[in-house]
Amino acid sequence: MDFNAWRPEDTARRFSIMGASSLGTFLWIGLWLGSGLNPLLALLVGILVGALTHLIAFPILRAIFRR
């Protein structure tokens, strides 16, 4: 895989998905095991936070990588 061939949009999308999925997974496990929340409810919260993180981080990272 040629990392130099990635466009700024590709890099921003991959980094935002990586960060959002990491945060969503961490939050899901933390809510489920740490606070004793129902696993399905904790999964739903993790998915929602991950999706919101991606929607916020992607335009910011795209603007940073276009410089």
Order of alpha helices (4+ residues) and beta strands (2+ residues): alpha-alpha
